[in-house]
Amino acid sequence: MKRVEILLRENVNNLGRCGDIVSVPAGYARNFLFPQQMAIQATQENVKQMLRRRERLELEEAARAEEIRVKVEALAKVSLTTAEKADEGGRLFGSVNSGTIVKLLAAKSYPIDEKDVRLDHPIREVGTHQVPIHVHGDQSAEITLVVTAAS
């Protein structure tokens, strides 16, 4: 099978990052990478252009990573409190689920999607609970949720 060396124009999973020169089967380059504009021929001029583009992408990634880090730190400081109906033993008559947590966070100006609340199961007891919140990729933050018995 004939292989060709190409220059990646963007990051491609399991292949390389923008600006990398990689060797791939000719058919893969011709039928997928070139039409999708993910790669170009590896010439000297193209290599120089991709190095400049790679620098810009790295700066954007660093800014995005900083933004995510700030969001994780801000969420880690959040403490929510809710009062729910409970029996004498501290068992809730209902439960506190992802939807409830999203509403409590929105009230504190932290809008998130319900799918980002990573509860294994609804909270059914009075007490202090740590709730993981997915931020981005493998980044997550834990918020503190205090559930009290309503009178």
C-alpha angles and dihedrals in degrees: 000000000000117000127200132197114236137176116237115230093194140010112289120192114247091003112065150280131285110290096024119130108222136176114233136163111280093238093053091052095043098042103035118009099045097044091047088049091234093127143022137192113291101244126150093251093048091049091056092049093049092050089058091046091048090054090053092048092050091052090050091048091050091051091048091048090051091049091051092047091052091049092050092050092048093050092046089062094053119110119185128194128197132174116217133174111267140167125244091272093059097254113139119234088220128010142252109242138174093279092056092049091050090053092049091049092047089053087057092048097257104122112193136157121259091238089063093064104092105202115159089205136350116281110252103169137072113249145071117313134184111225120194116222119197111226107172137329106330093341118110139159132212120226125194117240118192113197115195132183113258116229 
